[in-house]
Amino acid sequence: MAEYSYKVKDKRGRIKTGIIKADSKTSVVAKLQRDGYYPISIIEKESHKAKTGAAILSRRISLQTFERIRNKDIVVFTRQLSNLINSRMPIVKALDVLIKQTENKRLNTVIQALKEEVQDGAAFSEALAKHPKVFSNLYTGMVKAGESGGVLDIVLTELAEFSEEEEALRNRVKSALAYPAVMVLVGGATVIFLLSFVIPRFVMMFSNINQTLPLPTRMLIFGSHSLRVYWWIYLLIVFLALLAFRQYTKREEGRIAFDRAKLDIPVFGKVFRKILIARFNRTLGTLIKSGVPILKAIKITQGVIVNRIFSVELNKIYDGLKEGKSLSQLLTQSKEFPPIIADMVAVGEKTGNLGDSLFKIATSYEEEVENELKALTSLLEPVIILIMGVIVGFIVLSMLLPVFELTAVMR
């Protein structure tokens, strides 16, 4: 028999630790559950075999299937797990239920691995940490905080709500931009069709006319000819431009310049900034309410925020917090956050409800983003129609000008 050190939570939520002898970690889990305890972590004192086996299994999972795990799949998994844990179902049983009803094959395999690792005595957060491509540092950090505080059921509920809010905001942005994007694609395809197939027929007709064609018509014919004959050059230019852009943004100075440009771009820059502020507040608020220490919460949030400008600001905030400054004071000194955020955070710090204050800020900014996206969509639609109308009108007029001149000469 081997010795195992365990950490459990009783029915009243109190944390207990101890040492027990058993044949396997599965036996330890079964005994503790029979005694009415909720296992948090079980560690074999002498063997690391379980960890090695889990690592091999994780590598096998990554090669098993190429099916993509979408963010929506993680949202559904989190909500269902939250509901099961809140109904007082043991974590292993809850994972077993999810295995039976998860349709995504890759996610199903990951859940099976999580179940086996928890059965072998690993904490749920430790099992999640072995799948970083599926579960983010934010996800793992919140679960670990919930386990440490004996409030995993509450943390999973907050994590499910956070994931759903993030997915809802992402869907609102996509739906707002979908129609303008379709209009641009259809309009561009129409112009390419006219230049590639319609204009050449007019060129054959104009070749029999012994007169100088108007400048717009000559420009259009040149564009049509170059598109049909040198199309591969255009594709090569686009490819090289995208490649150069990608290489530039891989460098730190290039990434910072690009992220700054996104924030400063007219009209859209304000929306990008509000999306980042909303995500910062919701992420940080969720972590703080889950019991994650403020310094660790800032570091996790920094990993979630993809904009380098805001990431640098969060690094300054982290350093300031280590020096003993308050979050509201540091936000006041920042040029990237509006003053109202610092004021609301200050209120939350004074009342001891910092998490709730951050949630209110996030909700307010998400509503502003939704309203501004609706306004932008309403503005973009007529602008796109006007631009496409001007382009098509130029093409039609350029083709009709020689006809009008020929008619005038015949008269």
N, C-alpha and C positions, 0 to 999 in steps of 0.2 A: 504493500500500500504506500501511496505517496501522500505528502502533506500539502494542504492547500490553504492559503490565506484568503478569506472572503470578506466582502463588504456588502451588506444587505440593508433593505428598508423594511420595517415592520408595517403592520396595517395602519398604524397611527402616523406613519411618515418619518419615524425616528431611524437614524442611521446606526447600524451596529457592525462591529468587525470581530473577527476571530480566526481560529485555525481549526481545521478538520482533516481527518484522515479518510481516504476513500480510494477505490480502485481507479476512478477516472473523474474528470471534471463533470461529465454528464451525471454521474452518480451524486456528486456534490450538489448540482443544481436541483436534481430531483428531490433530494433529502430536504434542502432548504425550502423548496416550494411546498413540500408536504407539511413542514413546520409552520407555514403561513408567512414566509418571508419572500420579499422581492429581490432577487440577486442583482447587484449592481456590477460587481467585478469579482472574479475568482482567478487567482494566480497560483500556478504550481510552483513550488519553491525551487525545484531542482531541474526542471525540463523546459526547454524552449521549443519542443517539437511541434506544439500546436501552432505557434507563430510561423515556423518554417513551412508547415503544411498549408497554412492559409495563404502565404506568399506565393507558393507554387500554384494553388488554386486560382489566385487572382491573375497570375500570368496566363493560365489556361483560359480563363474567362475572356481576357482581352483578345485572344486569338480565335475563340470559338465562333463568334458571329460578328458581322459588320452592321447589324441593325442598330440604328441610331436611337439613343435614349433622349427623347425630347424633354424640354423643361416642363411641358404639360404632364408628362408621365410622372415626373418627380412630385409635382403638385398633387396629383391624384393619390400617389403612394403615401405622401405625408399626411393628407387629410384622412385617408382610410386607417392608417396606423394610429393617428391621433384618436380617432373614434374608438378603435378597439382597445387601446391602452386606457382611455377614460372610462371604459366599461369594465375595468379591473381585470382585463384578460392579460395573462403573463406574456412577456415579450416574445418568447419562443413560439407560443401558440398563435400570437397575432401575426408573426412572420409566416407561419405555416398557412394561415388563412389567406394571406396576401399572395403566397406562391400559387395557390389554387385558382385565383381570379385575375392575376396579372397576365395580360395578353402579350405584351412586349417581351419577346424571348430573351433578349439580352438583360433587361431589367429583372426578369424572372430568375435568371441564372445568378444575378448579383444578390437578389433576396435570399436565394438558397444558400449562397456563401455566407451571408450575414447570419442566417439561422444556425448554420454549422459552427461558426465562430463563437456565437453567443452560447450555444450548447456546450462548447468546449471551455467555457468559463470566461471568455473575453467580455469586457464591457461593450455595450452597444456602440458607444462613441469610438472605441478602439476598432471595432469591426468596420464602422463607416470610414474611418481614416485610411483604411487599406484600399479604398476605392475612390481616390481623389478626383478621378475623371468623371465620376457620377455624382458624388456628394462634395460640395464646396467646403472650404474652411469655415465659412459662416455656419453652414448646416452642422458640421461636426462640432464646432465650438459651442453652439447653443445646446446640443444634445449632451455634451460633456458637462456643461454648467448645470443642466437639469439633473443629471445623475449625481453630481456632487452635492446639490442642494436637496436631493430627494423629491424633486418636483418634475420628473420627466414627463408626466402626463400633461402638466400645465405648459411646459416648454414646447412640447409637440403641438399643442393647440395653437400657441402663438406662432410657431414656425409654419404651421399649415396656413394660418391667416396671412402671414407675411408672404408666403409663396403665392397665394391666390391673388393678393393685391399686386405683387410684381407682375404676375402673368396678365392680370386685367389691364394694368397700365401698358404693358407691351402690346397687347391686342388692340387697345384703343389707338395707339400710335400707328400700328400697321393698318388698321381699317381706315384711319383718316388719310393715310398717304396712298392707299391702294388705288382709288379711283383716279387721282391725278397721274399716277405712274402708268396706269393702263391707257389713259388718254395720250400720254407722251409716246408710248410704244406703238399704239395704233397710228397716230399721226406720223411718226417717223417711218413706219412701214409703208404708209401711203405715199409719202414723198419718194422713198426709194423705189417703189413700184412705178411711179410716174417717170422718174428719171431713167429707169432701166428698161422699161417696156413700151411706154406710151410716147415719150419724146423721140426715140429713134424712128418711129413711123412718120412723125412730122418732118424729121430731118430728110428722109427720102423724098418727101414731097417738095421741100424747099430747095433741094439740090437742082431741080429743073427750072428754078426761077433765076433769071439772069439779072439779079439786082442785089445790092448790099443789104444784108439783114440788119435790123436794129440791134443796138448794143445789148439790151436785155436778152434778146433771142440768142445772140452769139455766146453770151455768158452761160446761158442755160444749156446750149448745145455742148459747150466745152465741159461743163460739169457732168452732163450725162455721159459723154464720151469717156472722160477720165474715170468715172465710177464703173463703167462696164469693162474698160480695158485694164485699168490699174487698181482694181478693187483690193488686190492682195497687198498693195503698198499701203493703202489706208488701214487695213487690218494689222499690218506689221507696225505701223506708226502707233496705233492704239495699244497693241501688245507691249511695245517697248516703253510707251509712256506709263502704262500700268506697272510694268516691271520696275522702272526707275522710281516711281512713286512708292512702291512697296519697299524697295531697298532703302529709300530715304527715310521712311517712317519707322524702319527697324532701328535706326540710330536714335539715340536718346534726344539729341537736339532736333532731329526731324520730327519725332513723335510729339515733342513739346510744342513745336511750331504748328503742327497740324491740329493738335487739340486746342491750342489758343485760337487758331483760325476758326474752328467750329464754334467757339464761344463768341467770337467777334463778328461773325457773318451777319449781315443785316437780316432782320426779321426772324430767321431761323435760330440765330445764336441765343436769343432770349429763351426760346423754347428748350434748346439743349441744356442751358444752364438750369432751368427750373426742373427738368427731368433729373439732373444730377443732384440737385438740392433735395428733391423729394426722396430719391433713393438713399442718399446719405442719412437723412432724418429717420426714415422708416427702418433702415438696417440698424443704425445705432440704437434707436428706441427699442427695437425688438431684442437686441442683445442685452441692453441694460435691464429690461423687464425680466429677462430670463436669468438674471443673476450673474452675468459675465462682468468682471471688473472693467472699469472705464478704460484703462490703458490697453487691455487686451481687446476690448470692443472696438477701440479706434483702429488698432492694427488690422483686425478682421475686416472692418469697414473699408479700410484703405485698399485691401485686396479686392473688394467688390467693385469699387469705383474705378472704372477703366480710363477715365480722363486723367492724363498726367498732370495737368495744372491743378486739379483738385487733389490728386494724390500727394503732390508736393505740399499743398496747404495742410493736409491731414498729418503729414510728417512733422510740420512745424507745430501743429496742435498737440501731437503726441509728445514732442520734446518739452513744450510748455507745461503740459500736465505733469510730467516727471519733475519739473522744477517747482511744482506746488501751485501753479496758477489754476484758476477755474475755467471751465469750458466756455462759459459766457464771455469771460474776459478775452479769451483767445479768439473767439468768433468775432468779437468787436474789432480786434486788431486786423482781422483778415479782410482783404479787398474782394474776395470772391463770394462772400456771404452777405446778404442784405442785413442792415441793422436790426430789422424786426425779428430776425431769427435769434440774434444774441439776446434781445429783450425777453423773448418767450422762454429761451433756455434759462435765463437768469431767474425768471419766475418759477420754473420747474425745479431749479436747484434750491431755491429758498423754501419751497413747499414740500420738497422731498418727492416730487412727482415728475422727475426729469423724463422718464420713459413716456409718460402720457403727453407731456408737452411736445416731445419730438414727434409723436404720432399725429398730434393736431397739426403741426407744421407740415408734415408729409401729406396729410389728407388735403390740406388747403392748397398746397402746390400741385398736387395731382389733379385737383379740380380746375386749377388755373391752366394747367397743361392741356386738359381735355377741351376747355373752352377756347383756348388759343388755337388748338389744332383744327377745331371746327371752323373758326374764323379764317384761318389760313387756307383751309380746303375750299371754303366759299369764295375766297379771293383768287386762288390758283386756277379754279375751273374756268372762269371767263378769260383770264390772262392766257392760259394754254390754248383755249379755243381761238382767241384773237391772234396769237402768234401763228398757229397752224393755218388760220384763215389767210393771213398775210402771205405766208409761204406758198400755199396752194394758189392764191390769187395772183402772185407774181408769176408762177409757172404758167397759169392759164393765159394771163395777159401777154407774156413773152411769146407764146405760141400764136396768139391772135394778131399781134402787131404786124407781122409780115402780110397777113391776110388783109388787114385794113389798108396797108400801104398799096398792095396790089390792086385792091378794089378802087382806090383813089386814082391810081395811074390809068386803069382801064376806063374810068370816066373821063 
